[in-house]
Amino acid sequence: MTLDVVFTPAGLAASEVQGRVVFVVDILRATTTICAALHHGARAVIPVASTEEAMRLSQTLGADDILLAGERGAVRIPGFALGNSPREMVPEVVRGRSLILTTTNGTGALLAVSGGARVYLAAGVNFALVAERIRAAWLAGDQILVVCAGREQRFGLDDAYTAGRLVHAALGGGRGRKGINDAALAALELVRRYGTRWERPLTSSQAGRDLIRSGFRDDVADAARPDAYPVLPLFSDRRITAAPASESSDTSSTP
């Protein structure tokens, strides 16, 4: 069994993803927002790479239950119904709808790992469920990859801390280090530094500080609420849906 962390999807080869159980982190804000959307009744979220692709896909699908969502530079894309804020994903807007989503960092990270055996989305707001799933994968002897979206192809403290929480959960809180890479070790050190409260690493990170300066303080606070949106998003066949509840505690090996 192995558990590797990468702090950015830049340069990630298909061979490094294929056959692995993958956990994607973009806590500020894409994975948090997607958890909120699915928890509040969205049918699916379809990640795409660009604004143009989102608009083309929306026109191709041509359905009344499709919503365009996304941001560039943290700001909602002009003409889109929604941005990339978990607080926008309220039931009266997203229930029964499918979202086409494009973001600065998170959707690119998801598309980079689409070849994984199973691809899950991780954040603080669904941490109990995703922690159970990564622990189950570790105990089953699966090959695990944790991918941080980072910031514009660079290291991001907020995602790296979340990766450390996932590594800690996978190991069951134990001190064994066999099978994990150096980035996973470094991520664990962030957990030792910041502890188990989400607020400090999120507000200390560059992403968190930028969002607060841009008027999105409430989004950062929302992302720091543990298990606020208890859903396990699964990315498969180009769309993200809520995985069956049984998957969070399934200890069988990945096919």
HELIX and SHEET records of a PDB file:
HELIX    1   1 ALA A   14  VAL A   17  1                                   4    
HELIX    2   2 ALA A   30  HIS A   39  1                                  10    
HELIX    3   3 THR A   51  LEU A   61  1                                  11    
HELIX    4   4 PRO A   86  GLU A   88  5                                   3    
HELIX    5   5 PRO A   91  VAL A   94  1                                   4    
HELIX    6   6 GLY A  106  ALA A  112  1                                   7    
HELIX    7   7 GLY A  124  ASN A  126  5                                   3    
HELIX    8   8 PHE A  127  LEU A  139  1                                  13    
HELIX    9   9 LEU A  157  ALA A  170  1                                  14    
HELIX   10  10 ASP A  182  TYR A  194  1                                  13    
HELIX   11  11 GLU A  199  SER A  204  1                                   6    
HELIX   12  12 GLN A  206  ARG A  213  1                                   8    
HELIX   13  13 ARG A  217  ALA A  223  1                                   7    
HELIX   14  14 ALA A  245  SER A  249  5                                   5    
SHEET    1   A 4 THR A   2  VAL A   6  0                                        
SHEET    2   A 4 GLN A 143  CYS A 148  1                                        
SHEET    3   A 4 VAL A  21  VAL A  25  1                                        
SHEET    4   A 4 ARG A 118  ALA A 122  1                                        
SHEET    1   B 4 ALA A  44  PRO A  47  0                                        
SHEET    2   B 4 SER A  98  THR A 102  1                                        
SHEET    3   B 4 ILE A  66  ARG A  72  1                                        
SHEET    4   B 4 VAL A  75  ARG A  76 -1                                        
SHEET    1   C 2 PRO A 233  SER A 236  0                                        
SHEET    2   C 2 ARG A 239  ALA A 242 -1                                        
END                                                                             
